């Protein structure tokens, strides 16, 4: 089989929970050898973040499902880095690796001699990625950072949820830990850039990625809306600050998301709903006008969609070239014909578990060096003897 594009890259993963493991899973999917260091007897915190839990072949409780989502493709090594012997083993491993990823508090690894300045001396070509809440400097550098608090502190919750005065109005977090996930993706991108530099020059470097910085970057158009207007965006429920109509609309048996991104699409929408005059109405003919008259627009469109069944309405809109879709539950996502065709579910076996491990496939599609799924998320310490045995004499 074709080797992954990162075949030959060795990664030492000192991270746990989500942001760091998400970054290293991406590298593993792309073919890197990833060695995950875990606390003896306990392992990554997320092994216990359940229910639900897997079941071992002997009927006992296995790992939490949470752990499985971010640790595919890795080798697990039990090692206590707080002991001199454990720290020395990590230093020896770092000397053989291209990348180290850690998410300890800023400065937390210095006392073990496992910080960037220490490991750079051991391996000058090393790419050393630190993932923290607030970065390596600044007044908050020493603070711990967690996805939920960063969603709040970084502004995401201030623009997520129902608007003030609406039922259930309050700042709302996103349903998955998006700051951790985005941080993992930014970290893996930065690591790849640093690896290219190291390959070209022989010079490693320290990669500093902070959840708070990432959340600020994730504000995207909402941040530039503020920079241009001077007004802080607010919660708008499912409406879009810059586009209309771009929200759910009622049907007889549910709701359909309609996402109009151009004036031509809006005219097509009006025609499909049997109201072509709306497309040329001065109140709605341009996106800026539709934003200004959003409440009236929403009411009139809702009256037109409310009498349609969901599938019939989607067929009508798709035929007119209007972007639309259902609000799927998670089980419905993986039953979608497109999901089945694209193979979005990966099934792997692990000898100690009574059922296959199912995870979501990588969205990366490469024509020459495709992603491979060689290893399921590992049992705790499954590879300790293999990896540490290779250090003898080192």
C-alpha positions in Angstrom: 0.0 0.0 0.0 1.0 3.6 -0.6 2.8 5.1 2.4 1.3 8.3 4.0 2.9 11.6 3.2 4.4 11.9 6.7 5.9 8.4 6.6 9.2 8.5 8.4 8.2 11.4 10.7 8.3 10.5 14.3 6.2 12.4 16.8 6.5 12.3 20.6 3.0 13.2 22.0 3.1 14.5 25.6 -0.4 16.0 25.3 -3.7 14.8 26.7 -7.4 15.6 26.5 -8.3 17.1 23.1 -6.4 20.0 21.4 -3.0 18.3 21.5 -4.3 14.8 20.7 -6.4 16.2 17.8 -3.2 17.7 16.3 -1.2 14.4 16.7 -4.1 12.3 15.4 -4.0 14.4 12.2 -0.3 13.7 11.9 -0.9 10.0 12.5 -3.6 9.9 9.9 -1.1 11.3 7.5 1.4 8.6 8.2 3.6 9.8 11.1 4.6 7.5 13.8 3.0 9.0 17.0 4.2 7.8 20.4 1.7 8.9 23.1 3.2 9.1 26.6 0.6 8.4 29.3 0.5 8.3 33.1 1.0 4.8 34.4 -2.3 3.2 35.5 -4.4 6.1 34.5 -3.5 7.4 31.1 -5.0 10.3 29.2 -7.8 11.9 31.3 -10.3 11.3 28.6 -10.1 7.5 29.0 -12.4 8.1 32.0 -14.6 10.8 30.4 -17.8 8.7 30.1 -20.3 7.2 29.8 -20.4 5.8 27.2 -17.6 3.4 27.6 -16.4 0.5 25.5 -16.5 -3.0 26.8 -13.6 -5.4 27.1 -13.7 -9.0 25.9 -13.8 -10.0 29.6 -16.9 -7.9 30.2 -15.2 -5.1 32.1 -15.4 -1.4 31.3 -13.0 -0.2 28.7 -12.1 3.3 27.5 -14.5 6.2 27.2 -15.8 7.0 23.7 -14.3 10.5 24.2 -10.8 9.0 24.2 -11.4 7.1 20.9 -12.2 10.3 18.9 -8.7 11.8 19.1 -6.2 9.0 19.5 -6.4 6.8 16.4 -3.1 5.7 14.9 -0.9 6.1 18.0 1.3 4.0 20.2 0.7 4.1 23.9 3.6 4.2 26.3 3.1 4.2 30.1 5.8 6.5 31.6 6.0 8.6 34.7 7.8 11.8 33.5 8.0 13.0 37.1 10.6 10.5 38.0 14.3 11.0 36.9 14.1 7.7 35.0 10.9 8.7 33.2 12.2 12.1 32.2 15.4 10.6 30.9 13.5 8.1 28.8 11.5 11.0 27.3 14.8 12.9 26.5 16.1 9.8 24.8 12.9 9.5 22.8 13.0 13.2 21.8 16.5 12.7 20.4 15.0 10.2 17.9 11.9 12.2 17.1 11.1 15.0 14.6 8.3 16.6 16.6 7.3 16.9 20.3 3.8 18.1 21.2 2.9 19.1 24.8 0.1 20.9 26.5 1.3 21.4 30.0 0.9 24.8 31.7 3.5 27.3 30.5 6.8 26.4 32.1 5.4 23.2 33.5 8.0 20.9 31.9 11.0 22.9 32.8 11.4 21.2 36.2 11.7 17.9 34.4 14.2 19.1 31.8 11.6 18.5 29.1 11.0 22.1 28.0 12.0 23.5 24.6 15.4 24.9 25.6 16.4 21.6 27.2 15.2 19.3 24.4 16.6 21.7 21.7 20.1 20.8 23.1 19.3 17.1 22.7 17.9 17.5 19.2 18.6 20.8 17.3 16.3 19.7 14.4 13.3 19.2 16.8 10.0 20.9 16.1 8.6 21.5 19.6 4.9 22.5 19.8 3.5 23.9 23.0 -0.3 24.2 23.2 -1.6 26.3 26.2 -4.6 28.4 27.1 -2.9 31.7 26.7 0.5 31.3 25.1 4.1 31.5 26.4 4.0 35.1 27.3 1.7 37.9 28.5 -0.2 38.5 31.8 -2.3 35.3 31.5 0.5 33.0 30.3 0.5 31.0 33.5 -3.3 30.5 33.6 -4.9 27.2 32.7 -7.2 27.3 29.7 -10.2 25.1 29.0 -12.4 25.2 25.9 -15.5 26.3 27.6 -14.0 29.2 29.4 -12.1 30.3 26.2 -15.4 30.2 24.2 -16.7 32.6 26.8 -13.6 34.8 27.2 -12.8 34.8 23.5 -16.2 36.2 22.5 -17.8 33.1 20.8 -20.5 32.7 23.4 -21.5 36.4 23.1 -22.5 35.7 19.4 -24.0 32.3 20.0 -27.6 31.7 21.2 -30.9 33.4 21.0 -31.0 37.2 21.0 -31.9 39.1 24.2 -35.6 39.1 24.8 -36.2 35.8 23.0 -37.2 32.6 24.9 -34.1 30.8 26.2 -31.9 33.8 25.6 -28.4 33.4 27.2 -24.8 33.1 25.9 -24.4 29.6 24.5 -21.4 27.4 24.0 -21.1 25.3 20.8 -22.1 21.6 21.1 -18.5 20.3 20.6 -15.2 21.7 22.0 -14.6 23.8 18.9 -11.7 25.9 20.3 -9.8 22.7 21.2 -10.5 21.3 17.7 -9.5 24.5 15.9 -6.4 24.7 18.1 -5.4 21.2 17.1 -5.8 22.0 13.4 -3.8 25.2 13.7 -1.1 23.3 15.7 -0.9 20.6 13.0 -0.6 23.2 10.3 2.1 25.0 12.2 4.0 21.8 12.9 4.0 20.9 9.2 5.3 24.4 8.3 8.1 24.1 10.9 8.9 20.6 9.6 9.4 22.0 6.1 11.8 24.6 7.6 13.7 22.0 9.6 14.0 19.8 6.5 15.4 22.7 4.5 17.7 24.1 7.1 18.4 21.5 9.8 17.0 24.0 12.3 14.1 23.1 14.6 12.0 25.7 16.4 9.4 26.3 19.1 5.8 26.4 18.0 3.6 28.4 20.4 -0.2 27.9 19.9 -2.7 29.3 22.4 -6.5 28.5 22.7 -7.2 32.2 23.3 -5.4 33.3 20.2 -7.2 30.7 18.2 -10.6 31.7 19.5 -9.9 35.3 18.5 -8.9 34.1 15.0 -12.1 32.0 14.8 -14.2 35.2 15.2 -13.4 35.7 11.5 -16.0 38.0 9.9 -17.5 38.8 13.2 -14.2 40.4 14.3 -13.8 42.4 11.1 -17.5 43.4 11.4 -16.5 45.0 14.7 -13.3 46.5 13.4 -15.1 48.2 10.5 -18.3 49.2 12.3 -17.0 49.8 15.8 -20.0 47.9 17.1 -19.7 44.6 19.0 -21.8 41.8 17.3 -24.6 40.3 19.4 -26.4 37.0 19.6 -28.8 36.5 16.6 -30.0 32.9 17.1 -29.8 31.1 13.8 -29.7 34.3 11.7 -26.5 35.4 9.9 -25.0 38.9 10.6 -24.1 39.5 6.9 -26.5 37.5 4.8 -30.3 37.0 4.5 -32.1 34.7 4.2 -29.7 32.4 5.9 -31.5 30.5 8.6 -34.1 27.8 9.3 -37.6 28.0 7.9 -40.7 26.1 8.9 -42.2 23.1 7.1 -45.2 20.9 8.0 -42.9 18.3 9.4 -39.8 20.2 10.6 -37.5 22.9 9.4 -35.3 23.4 6.4 -32.1 25.5 6.4 -32.0 28.0 3.5 -28.7 29.6 2.9 -28.8 32.3 0.2 -25.5 33.8 -0.6 -26.2 35.9 -3.7 -29.0 38.0 -5.1 -29.5 35.6 -8.0 -30.1 32.8 -5.5 -32.7 34.9 -3.7 -34.6 35.5 -7.0 -34.4 31.7 -7.7 -35.8 31.1 -4.1 -38.7 33.4 -4.7 -39.5 31.9 -8.0 -39.4 28.3 -6.6 -41.8 29.4 -3.8 -44.3 30.9 -6.3 -43.5 34.5 -5.3 -41.3 35.9 -8.1 -42.3 39.5 -7.3 -40.4 39.3 -4.0 -37.2 38.9 -6.0 -37.6 42.4 -7.5 -39.2 44.0 -4.4 -36.9 47.0 -3.5 -37.0 45.9 0.2 -35.4 42.5 -0.7 -33.7 42.9 -4.1 -30.2 43.3 -2.7 -28.5 41.6 0.3 -28.1 44.9 2.1 -31.8 45.6 1.7 -32.7 42.2 3.0 -30.5 42.7 6.0 -32.3 46.0 6.7 -35.7 44.4 6.3 -34.8 41.0 7.8 -37.9 40.7 10.1 -40.3 41.3 7.3 -38.4 39.1 4.9 -38.3 36.2 7.4 -42.1 36.5 8.1 -43.0 36.5 4.5 -40.7 33.6 3.5 -41.9 31.6 6.6 -45.5 31.9 5.4 -44.4 30.5 2.0 -42.4 27.6 3.3 -44.8 26.5 6.1 -47.2 24.6 3.9 -44.5 22.4 2.4 -43.3 19.0 3.6 -39.6 19.1 4.3 -38.4 16.6 1.5 -40.7 18.3 -1.1 -39.4 21.7 -0.2 -35.8 20.6 -0.4 -36.4 19.0 -3.8 -38.1 22.2 -5.0 -35.2 24.4 -3.8 -32.4 22.1 -5.0 -34.1 22.1 -8.4 -33.9 25.9 -8.5 -30.2 25.9 -7.4 -30.9 27.3 -3.9 -28.7 25.9 -1.1 -30.7 24.1 1.5 -30.6 21.1 3.9 -32.2 19.3 6.8 -31.2 19.6 10.5 -29.9 16.1 11.0 -29.3 14.3 14.2 -25.9 12.7 14.6 -27.2 9.2 13.6 -28.8 10.7 10.5 -25.5 12.3 9.5 -23.9 8.9 9.1 -26.9 7.4 7.3 -26.8 10.1 4.6 -26.1 8.6 1.2 -23.2 11.1 0.8 -21.7 10.0 4.1 -21.9 6.4 3.1 -20.4 7.1 -0.3 -17.5 9.0 1.2 -16.8 6.4 3.9 -17.1 8.8 6.8 -17.1 6.0 9.4 -13.9 4.1 10.1 -14.2 0.7 11.8 -11.1 -0.9 13.4 -10.6 -3.9 15.7 -8.7 -4.0 19.0 -8.0 -7.3 20.5 -9.0 -6.4 24.0 -12.4 -5.0 23.1 -15.6 -6.9 22.5 -16.7 -4.7 19.5 -15.0 -2.8 16.7 -13.9 0.8 17.4 -15.8 3.2 15.2 -14.5 6.7 14.6 -15.0 9.5 12.1 -12.8 9.4 9.0 -10.3 12.1 8.3 -11.7 14.7 5.9 -8.3 15.0 4.2 -8.4 13.4 0.7 -5.0 13.0 -1.1 -4.9 11.5 -4.6 -1.3 10.1 -4.4 -0.7 9.5 -0.7 -4.1 8.8 0.9 -4.8 8.8 4.6 -4.4 5.3 6.2 -5.9 3.8 9.3 -3.3 1.3 10.5 -3.9 1.5 14.2 -7.0 1.8 16.4 -6.9 4.1 19.4 -4.5 2.1 21.7 -5.0 0.3 24.9 -3.2 2.0 27.8 0.5 1.0 27.7 0.0 -1.4 24.7 3.3 -0.3 23.1 5.5 0.4 26.2 7.8 -2.6 25.8 8.2 -2.1 22.1 9.0 1.6 22.3 11.1 1.7 25.5 12.9 -1.5 24.5 14.3 0.4 21.5 16.0 2.9 23.8 18.3 0.3 25.3 21.9 1.3 24.7 20.8 4.7 23.5 
